[in-house]
Structures are given as C-alpha cells and as structure tokens.
Amino acid sequence: MRMMLVATLLSLAVPAAAGAEIYRWTDAQGRVHYGDRAPEGAGRIERIDAPQRQSGQTDPELEQHRERSRRLLEVWDAERRERAAAAAEATSRAAEREQSCAVLREELENARHSSYLVRRNAQGEREILAADERIRYESQLADTIAAHCE
C-alpha cells in the first residue's frame, strides 16, 4: 500500500517535471482519466499544456513534494532496518535459549544414567549425593527444562 502511494505520487511528479504532454479523456463509463499517452480508441481526447518553466526555475510545490517523499522514504527505510534488527535479535535469543536447553537436557540425561552424582562441599571435597538429594536435583533440572525449553 505504501509503495503504491509513493509510485502514484512519483508518477504524477515526473510528467510535470519533464514538461511532457498531458492528455485528458473520458472512458465509456464516463470516468475522466489523465495520462502522458492517450489510449487507442478513446473518445474525446484533450491535450493539456503543462506550464513551461525557464531552465533553473523550480516549482516550489514540486520541491515540497520531493522533500516529503524523501522524508517518507527515510522513515520507511528506518522502520525496515529496525524490524530487521529486532528479527535478528529474536533469532539470536532463540538460538541461545536452544543451546542452553540442550545443555540442560544433556545434564539431566547424564544424571539419570549415572550410578552416582558428586558435588563439592564447603571445604572443596567431593561428596556423593544421597538418594533424596539426587531425586531433588533431577526434579529441579526437569522443572527448569519444562519452564524454559518447551
């Protein structure tokens, strides 16, 4: 829709800026049309002379139109860049989350298939987890995976 608006505005500005011939005609349904070429078989065709400008003289209205169009294109380009950056950020976060989830799943799988689990105590010595601690550890891993990964 936006591109159609820009194309329409630019198509209106080009013939006027170029000093091209402009035609006016009415179709079979009674609708009035304007264009730079008269269609074949159109009924009454009227040629409209565009005002001639001396070289170097610019139309202030055309210049305002060009400036508005330029600003509009800049805004659209900025929005496109913002959407692309947001999409890239979302993709990056999703990849990081999936990598973290893969690590958690692997850790849970290893815990379930190990004969015993070991942790370091306050003195830095290794201790084997008791059965209830092991169940609690595996349950916490499973809950974390359920909450963040699926």
Secondary structure, DSSP 4 states (H G I P E B T S, - for coil): -HHHHHHHHHHHHHHHHHT--EEEEE-TTS-EEEESSPPTT-SSEEEEPPPP--TT---HHHHHHHHHHHHHHHHHHHHHHHHHHHHHHHHHHHHHHHHHHHHHHHHHHHHHH-S--EEE-TTS-EEEPPHHHHHHHHHHHHHHHHHHT-
